[in-house]
Amino acid sequence: MTTTKPPVPNLAPEVTIKLAATSDEMLQCFALRAAVFMGEQQCPYDEEFDGNDYTATHVILYVDGEPAGSMRLRWFQSFCKFERCVVLRRYRALGLHHQLNAWCKEFARRKGYTKAYVHLQKRHLAMMEKEGFRLVDDRIFNFSDHQYYAVYCDLVPPQDAVTLQTVPMVVNRPEDRLDEEGVLEKSAARGATNPHVHAERRAN
């Protein structure tokens, strides 16, 4: 008689990383940062929420559907700056910061950036060196009661990185779905009917 063992359930958590593309997802990023930086590190509110949030890109990480981590990205001419990276305490043993860094590197690469730049607390330097980051120089600077170094890593944009030669309608797509047809491409089926011109003619 042959017996079949039941399948072993997959106990690994499901991790999802995406751009924060709705107001609710943005609020989740803000809540995560408040919990870690204001709650754990006693950072003052006006230093944590520093006026850059609505000129930046936010990335959110979920574990089994629950908001667990986030990152803020700001874009400069020659580099993407990784900022405000947080993972809730109860998820830190999962190594999620590595997944978040990798996702953000790939996102910056697809946009054509060749460097990622971070202001890093000294205690995290060894960890980030393993990911390819190195010191910009030996300067140590302080803000919000912590010491920081400036570190960076090189990025190699892929062949399909967005450039001036990219198909125009690809540039219109949502930034984290550049490989998927966007809503404006679907609108092309209507042709260039220019409804505004017709409305003006009818009005006259």
Backbone bond lengths (Angstrom), bond angles and torsions (degrees), N, CA, C in turn:
res aa  C-N    CA-C-N  psi(-1)  N-CA   C-N-CA  omega(-1)  CA-C   N-CA-C  phi
1 M - - - 1.455 - - 1.530 108.95 -
2 T 1.307 116.16 131.49 1.459 121.34 -178.99 1.519 109.60 -102.38
3 T 1.288 115.34 129.74 1.468 119.47 176.70 1.526 108.89 -110.24
4 T 1.288 115.30 143.78 1.463 121.42 179.89 1.525 109.36 -109.94
5 K 1.308 115.51 125.22 1.452 119.07 178.63 1.527 109.60 -75.06
6 P 1.304 116.47 141.31 1.475 118.35 177.30 1.520 109.51 -64.69
7 P 1.335 117.81 149.03 1.466 119.99 -179.88 1.525 111.48 -62.79
8 V 1.314 114.59 143.27 1.463 119.53 177.74 1.528 108.75 -74.93
9 P 1.318 116.96 124.60 1.469 118.23 -178.88 1.527 111.02 -65.51
10 N 1.319 115.45 145.90 1.467 121.38 176.84 1.522 108.42 -81.70
11 L 1.325 116.00 109.25 1.460 120.15 -176.71 1.522 112.59 -93.03
12 A 1.334 116.64 -2.89 1.462 119.49 179.56 1.528 109.49 -66.82
13 P 1.316 117.98 135.57 1.464 119.39 179.83 1.516 111.49 -67.66
14 E 1.309 116.00 151.19 1.467 121.00 175.86 1.518 108.67 -87.61
15 V 1.325 116.66 119.27 1.463 122.49 -177.91 1.523 108.90 -107.36
16 T 1.313 116.30 127.98 1.463 123.09 177.90 1.513 108.60 -125.14
17 I 1.336 116.73 133.11 1.460 122.18 177.08 1.522 108.24 -125.58
18 K 1.329 117.16 133.46 1.458 121.32 -178.34 1.524 110.04 -155.20
19 L 1.327 115.55 167.56 1.455 118.87 170.94 1.518 109.55 -69.86
20 A 1.322 116.02 143.50 1.460 120.23 170.57 1.521 106.79 -76.87
21 A 1.334 116.32 105.02 1.468 121.11 -170.93 1.517 113.48 -113.18
22 T 1.328 117.48 0.89 1.463 120.82 177.36 1.523 109.02 -129.13
23 S 1.320 115.82 164.75 1.467 119.10 179.13 1.527 110.70 -63.23
24 D 1.333 117.42 -34.45 1.459 120.41 178.72 1.522 110.99 -65.76
25 E 1.331 117.54 -42.70 1.465 120.83 178.11 1.523 111.37 -65.59
26 M 1.327 117.45 -36.63 1.462 120.10 175.66 1.529 110.49 -63.07
27 L 1.325 116.81 -42.92 1.469 120.37 178.67 1.525 111.08 -63.44
28 Q 1.321 117.32 -34.41 1.463 120.16 176.55 1.533 110.42 -63.71
29 C 1.345 116.51 -42.31 1.474 119.95 176.07 1.527 110.60 -59.40
30 F 1.316 116.39 -45.41 1.468 120.13 -178.64 1.529 110.84 -63.80
31 A 1.335 116.66 -39.43 1.465 120.24 179.57 1.525 111.07 -65.11
32 L 1.328 116.81 -41.62 1.467 120.76 178.00 1.527 110.45 -61.19
33 R 1.311 116.71 -45.71 1.468 120.24 -179.51 1.521 111.56 -65.18
34 A 1.315 117.19 -39.90 1.460 119.55 178.23 1.533 110.57 -62.81
35 A 1.330 116.49 -40.89 1.470 120.18 -179.05 1.519 111.10 -62.45
36 V 1.342 117.33 -42.04 1.456 120.42 -174.89 1.522 111.78 -85.76
37 F 1.326 117.04 -55.57 1.466 118.98 -173.03 1.529 112.35 -75.75
38 M 1.325 117.56 -44.37 1.459 119.26 179.61 1.524 111.06 -80.88
39 G 1.343 117.36 -42.01 1.457 120.39 -176.41 1.516 113.35 -74.45
40 E 1.351 117.38 -48.28 1.461 120.68 -175.89 1.527 112.62 -88.12
41 Q 1.338 117.04 -40.11 1.457 119.91 -172.81 1.525 113.27 -102.69
42 Q 1.345 116.14 3.44 1.463 121.39 176.82 1.531 113.24 55.61
43 C 1.316 116.73 34.67 1.460 120.66 177.17 1.524 108.93 -74.58
44 P 1.330 119.10 132.22 1.469 120.45 177.49 1.529 111.56 -61.29
45 Y 1.315 115.60 148.93 1.465 121.17 -176.66 1.522 112.13 -55.05
46 D 1.341 117.82 -48.65 1.461 119.71 -173.53 1.527 112.61 -75.14
47 E 1.348 117.82 -8.50 1.455 120.13 172.02 1.531 110.85 -90.33
48 E 1.325 116.19 -33.80 1.458 119.12 176.82 1.529 110.99 -72.86
49 F 1.316 117.05 -46.26 1.464 121.23 179.60 1.528 106.90 -101.15
50 D 1.330 113.68 86.94 1.463 123.28 -159.85 1.519 115.35 -97.00
51 G 1.325 117.90 8.75 1.457 120.55 179.75 1.513 114.25 96.40
52 N 1.333 118.18 -1.04 1.459 120.95 -178.27 1.528 113.84 -102.12
53 D 1.316 117.55 -1.74 1.464 118.76 -172.09 1.520 114.13 -66.35
54 Y 1.320 117.74 -34.08 1.461 118.91 -176.23 1.523 112.80 -93.77
55 T 1.331 116.80 9.85 1.467 121.01 170.58 1.527 109.93 -118.51
56 A 1.312 117.49 14.51 1.464 122.58 -174.67 1.526 110.93 -123.38
57 T 1.320 115.24 170.33 1.460 123.52 173.94 1.525 107.78 -103.81
58 H 1.323 117.52 135.50 1.459 121.75 179.39 1.518 110.23 -114.66
59 V 1.314 115.16 137.97 1.464 122.91 179.66 1.528 107.27 -118.36
60 I 1.322 116.30 135.58 1.458 119.51 -179.06 1.520 110.64 -123.85
61 L 1.327 115.30 142.91 1.462 123.21 -179.49 1.522 108.82 -116.91
62 Y 1.338 115.36 132.79 1.466 121.75 178.34 1.532 110.07 -114.93
63 V 1.310 115.79 143.80 1.459 122.24 170.15 1.525 107.31 -117.46
64 D 1.330 115.01 115.62 1.466 120.79 -176.49 1.529 111.21 50.72
65 G 1.325 115.57 40.09 1.461 120.87 175.86 1.515 115.39 85.73
66 E 1.332 117.76 -6.98 1.464 121.04 -179.13 1.535 110.43 -96.94
67 P 1.341 118.85 134.21 1.465 119.80 175.59 1.524 110.29 -58.82
68 A 1.339 116.28 124.44 1.460 120.41 -174.43 1.519 113.73 -127.50
69 G 1.331 118.05 -21.62 1.455 120.51 -178.02 1.513 111.13 -162.84
70 S 1.319 116.12 162.61 1.464 119.41 178.50 1.521 109.88 -155.84
71 M 1.321 114.23 164.80 1.465 122.60 177.26 1.527 107.33 -144.89
72 R 1.334 115.71 145.20 1.465 120.96 172.89 1.518 108.44 -110.05
73 L 1.333 117.18 135.37 1.456 122.82 179.07 1.520 109.34 -117.76
74 R 1.333 115.12 133.72 1.472 120.18 172.30 1.518 108.48 -123.90
75 W 1.327 115.04 145.85 1.456 121.89 -168.01 1.524 110.39 -111.89
76 F 1.315 115.77 123.50 1.450 122.79 176.38 1.526 108.38 -118.04
77 Q 1.324 117.20 174.51 1.460 119.68 -172.23 1.528 113.11 -56.35
78 S 1.324 116.96 -44.58 1.466 119.40 -172.46 1.522 113.59 -116.46
79 F 1.318 118.67 2.70 1.462 119.22 -178.85 1.519 111.24 -156.23
80 C 1.328 114.73 158.60 1.458 123.10 172.10 1.524 107.39 -104.12
81 K 1.316 117.27 128.52 1.466 121.87 -178.48 1.531 109.17 -97.66
82 F 1.338 115.56 120.05 1.453 122.07 175.45 1.529 108.44 -85.92
83 E 1.324 117.31 127.08 1.463 121.50 -175.99 1.528 111.01 -138.71
84 R 1.325 114.52 161.93 1.462 123.23 169.09 1.528 112.27 50.23
85 C 1.322 116.52 42.09 1.461 120.40 178.44 1.525 109.40 -77.09
86 V 1.317 116.04 123.74 1.463 120.51 179.46 1.527 110.19 -136.61
87 V 1.319 115.10 147.81 1.459 123.14 168.28 1.526 106.07 -134.57
88 L 1.323 117.28 130.35 1.465 120.14 179.09 1.530 110.64 -58.13
89 R 1.313 115.49 145.25 1.461 121.46 -174.07 1.524 112.81 -52.10
90 R 1.323 117.60 -41.79 1.471 119.28 -173.78 1.524 113.03 -70.14
91 Y 1.359 117.36 -11.37 1.460 120.30 -179.76 1.530 112.94 -107.82
92 R 1.322 118.29 0.69 1.461 119.78 -170.22 1.523 113.98 -68.57
93 A 1.310 118.10 -26.09 1.472 119.63 -179.68 1.527 111.96 -69.93
94 L 1.325 118.37 -9.59 1.460 121.92 -176.89 1.528 112.89 -85.43
95 G 1.336 117.54 -5.35 1.463 119.73 -179.68 1.517 113.68 69.36
96 L 1.317 116.91 29.94 1.463 120.78 -173.95 1.525 113.13 -68.14
97 H 1.340 117.08 -25.20 1.466 118.33 -179.42 1.522 110.76 -62.25
98 H 1.346 117.38 -30.86 1.460 119.93 177.96 1.533 110.47 -67.11
99 Q 1.320 116.14 -41.12 1.463 119.69 178.19 1.524 111.02 -66.28
100 L 1.330 116.16 -39.05 1.463 120.48 179.52 1.528 110.71 -65.92
101 N 1.334 116.42 -44.54 1.466 119.72 177.01 1.524 111.27 -60.50
102 A 1.332 116.67 -44.67 1.463 120.39 -178.21 1.524 111.22 -62.70
103 W 1.330 116.72 -41.94 1.473 120.43 179.36 1.520 110.00 -62.47
104 C 1.342 116.94 -44.58 1.461 120.53 -177.52 1.527 111.79 -69.07
105 K 1.329 116.96 -35.13 1.468 119.69 174.58 1.522 110.40 -61.23
106 E 1.324 116.35 -46.99 1.457 120.16 -178.73 1.526 110.79 -63.96
107 F 1.317 116.76 -39.08 1.466 121.39 178.22 1.526 110.64 -62.17
108 A 1.336 116.97 -45.08 1.465 120.91 178.87 1.526 110.99 -66.37
109 R 1.325 117.32 -39.13 1.461 120.94 178.33 1.533 110.54 -60.12
110 R 1.336 116.64 -45.09 1.473 120.15 -178.11 1.522 110.65 -62.94
111 K 1.325 116.96 -29.25 1.456 120.29 177.19 1.530 112.54 -82.72
112 G 1.334 116.73 0.68 1.453 121.02 174.00 1.512 115.82 94.25
113 Y 1.338 117.62 8.06 1.463 119.91 -178.49 1.532 110.73 -79.96
114 T 1.328 115.28 146.07 1.468 120.95 -175.92 1.523 113.21 -108.98
115 K 1.332 117.23 -2.76 1.465 119.78 179.01 1.528 109.95 -147.25
116 A 1.336 115.16 143.14 1.463 122.41 168.35 1.517 107.46 -112.26
117 Y 1.328 116.45 138.34 1.472 122.95 -171.59 1.521 107.99 -128.61
118 V 1.341 116.32 138.68 1.463 121.20 -175.85 1.525 109.68 -140.09
119 H 1.346 117.00 140.33 1.461 121.91 164.66 1.516 106.49 -92.71
120 L 1.324 115.80 114.71 1.465 121.28 -165.30 1.521 111.26 -119.60
121 Q 1.321 115.62 130.30 1.452 119.19 172.55 1.528 109.29 -66.00
122 K 1.327 115.47 142.28 1.464 121.44 -173.36 1.523 112.06 -54.41
123 R 1.330 117.77 -35.42 1.465 121.18 -176.34 1.529 112.82 -66.01
124 H 1.338 117.22 -17.43 1.463 120.51 -179.92 1.527 113.01 -100.09
125 L 1.335 117.86 1.72 1.460 120.51 -172.22 1.528 112.43 -61.15
126 A 1.334 117.76 -47.61 1.473 120.55 -177.59 1.523 111.09 -60.61
127 M 1.329 116.87 -39.97 1.463 121.19 -179.98 1.526 110.92 -62.95
128 M 1.331 116.69 -43.35 1.458 119.72 -177.01 1.531 111.86 -76.11
129 E 1.322 117.25 -26.37 1.464 119.33 174.97 1.526 110.48 -62.68
130 K 1.327 117.23 -34.04 1.465 120.61 177.72 1.524 111.69 -65.89
131 E 1.334 117.07 -21.19 1.458 121.78 178.68 1.523 111.74 -94.44
132 G 1.329 117.47 7.61 1.455 120.09 175.98 1.507 115.40 97.98
133 F 1.334 118.33 1.64 1.463 120.80 178.45 1.523 109.95 -81.10
134 R 1.329 116.07 147.94 1.457 121.65 176.34 1.518 109.06 -143.81
135 L 1.323 115.12 162.80 1.456 120.56 -175.73 1.525 111.24 -65.80
136 V 1.330 116.00 138.54 1.460 120.77 169.08 1.522 109.31 -68.17
137 D 1.342 115.55 -44.88 1.469 122.97 175.75 1.525 106.99 -161.80
138 D 1.319 117.32 -170.75 1.471 121.07 -174.50 1.530 113.48 -91.96
139 R 1.315 117.96 5.48 1.463 119.33 -177.79 1.525 111.40 -65.85
140 I 1.314 115.39 139.05 1.464 122.92 171.21 1.521 107.03 -114.32
141 F 1.318 117.63 131.55 1.464 120.99 -179.78 1.522 108.85 -133.74
142 N 1.316 116.09 158.82 1.459 121.83 -172.61 1.520 111.16 -121.49
143 F 1.321 115.99 139.63 1.462 121.44 164.71 1.525 108.33 -158.46
144 S 1.320 115.18 151.97 1.472 121.89 -178.76 1.523 112.12 48.05
145 D 1.343 115.14 40.78 1.469 122.72 170.25 1.525 114.37 71.84
146 H 1.331 118.63 17.01 1.456 121.99 178.01 1.520 110.51 -130.32
147 Q 1.340 116.16 154.51 1.458 122.33 174.75 1.526 109.38 -92.09
148 Y 1.330 114.85 142.26 1.461 119.88 -177.38 1.521 111.71 -134.15
149 Y 1.344 114.63 153.23 1.457 124.19 165.19 1.532 107.78 -114.55
150 A 1.325 115.92 155.75 1.461 121.20 168.65 1.526 107.53 -95.30
151 V 1.327 116.72 124.80 1.461 121.48 179.30 1.526 108.83 -128.44
152 Y 1.329 115.28 160.51 1.458 119.50 178.70 1.518 109.52 -150.42
153 C 1.318 115.03 164.18 1.460 120.82 170.19 1.519 108.24 -138.95
154 D 1.313 115.60 153.04 1.454 121.31 177.86 1.515 109.97 -81.80
155 L 1.318 115.26 142.82 1.456 122.34 175.21 1.524 108.40 -120.81
156 V 1.307 116.65 143.78 1.466 121.14 177.44 1.525 107.92 -111.21
157 P 1.339 117.81 106.64 1.465 119.05 -179.53 1.529 111.09 -60.86
158 P 1.321 117.71 142.04 1.463 120.55 178.34 1.521 111.09 -74.11
159 Q 1.316 116.09 170.93 1.459 119.99 179.79 1.523 112.10 -62.46
160 D 1.332 116.68 -27.60 1.469 118.75 -178.89 1.527 112.28 -97.64
161 A 1.338 117.67 21.99 1.463 120.58 175.00 1.529 109.32 -59.74
162 V 1.320 116.18 148.86 1.459 120.99 -178.57 1.530 109.80 -71.57
163 T 1.334 115.68 126.72 1.461 122.45 177.11 1.527 108.48 -137.60
164 L 1.326 116.56 -178.40 1.464 120.43 176.10 1.521 112.12 -62.36
165 Q 1.337 116.76 -23.13 1.455 120.54 -178.64 1.528 113.30 -89.61
166 T 1.323 117.42 -3.93 1.468 120.68 178.87 1.529 109.50 -62.69
167 V 1.324 116.48 144.73 1.469 120.69 176.83 1.529 108.72 -51.50
168 P 1.336 119.05 125.54 1.467 121.07 -173.49 1.520 114.75 -51.82
169 M 1.342 117.79 -39.95 1.451 118.78 -176.35 1.526 112.29 -70.75
170 V 1.334 118.24 -22.79 1.461 120.53 174.23 1.529 109.87 -65.17
171 V 1.325 116.46 -38.40 1.471 120.93 -179.23 1.535 110.92 -65.22
172 N 1.327 117.60 -22.81 1.471 121.48 178.78 1.526 113.32 -80.22
173 R 1.331 117.49 -12.52 1.468 120.29 -174.49 1.527 111.59 -71.99
174 P 1.341 118.05 157.89 1.468 120.11 172.27 1.526 110.29 -54.73
175 E 1.314 116.81 139.81 1.457 120.87 -166.95 1.520 114.61 -62.35
176 D 1.309 118.15 -30.90 1.464 118.63 179.93 1.522 111.89 -97.55
177 R 1.352 117.03 13.15 1.464 121.65 177.81 1.524 109.63 -135.91
178 L 1.332 115.28 47.34 1.461 119.44 -176.61 1.522 112.73 -69.07
179 D 1.322 117.85 -16.33 1.460 121.29 -179.71 1.531 112.42 -93.66
180 E 1.327 116.47 1.44 1.458 120.36 -178.47 1.526 110.11 -113.46
181 E 1.328 116.26 142.97 1.464 120.43 176.91 1.521 110.12 -59.08
182 G 1.336 115.99 133.41 1.455 120.86 -178.61 1.519 112.50 -96.60
183 V 1.321 115.64 170.31 1.464 120.92 -176.57 1.524 111.73 -64.23
184 L 1.335 117.86 -31.50 1.462 119.06 -179.70 1.520 111.78 -71.67
185 E 1.334 117.08 -29.00 1.462 119.44 174.73 1.527 110.43 -67.71
186 K 1.316 116.36 -37.37 1.460 119.74 177.54 1.526 110.75 -65.53
187 S 1.322 116.38 -31.20 1.463 119.55 179.48 1.517 111.84 -69.42
188 A 1.341 117.58 -18.50 1.463 120.72 -177.69 1.525 111.88 -63.43
189 A 1.343 116.91 -21.25 1.462 119.81 179.62 1.523 111.50 -62.64
190 R 1.331 118.52 -21.99 1.461 121.58 178.83 1.524 111.68 -76.54
191 G 1.342 116.40 -14.08 1.456 119.21 -177.22 1.516 111.34 74.48
192 A 1.333 115.63 -179.21 1.469 120.64 -179.35 1.516 109.71 -90.42
193 T 1.330 116.15 68.29 1.460 120.48 -175.88 1.516 112.78 -77.40
194 N 1.347 116.24 -18.01 1.466 121.56 178.00 1.532 111.54 48.68
195 P 1.326 118.79 66.00 1.473 121.05 -175.81 1.521 112.89 -61.33
196 H 1.306 118.99 -24.02 1.466 120.04 -179.45 1.520 110.86 -65.71
197 V 1.339 117.13 -38.51 1.466 120.49 178.97 1.522 110.09 -64.73
198 H 1.348 117.20 -43.99 1.460 120.18 -179.84 1.531 110.77 -63.08
199 A 1.319 116.46 -38.94 1.471 119.51 -179.93 1.517 110.14 -64.72
200 E 1.326 118.23 -38.51 1.462 121.60 179.81 1.528 110.29 -66.73
201 R 1.348 116.94 -40.02 1.468 119.89 179.69 1.520 111.57 -64.98
202 R 1.361 115.32 -40.98 1.469 118.35 179.00 1.517 110.85 -64.26
203 A 1.343 115.93 -36.92 1.466 119.47 -179.12 1.522 111.58 -66.21
204 N 1.337 117.29 -28.63 1.476 120.58 -178.85 1.520 110.69 -90.64
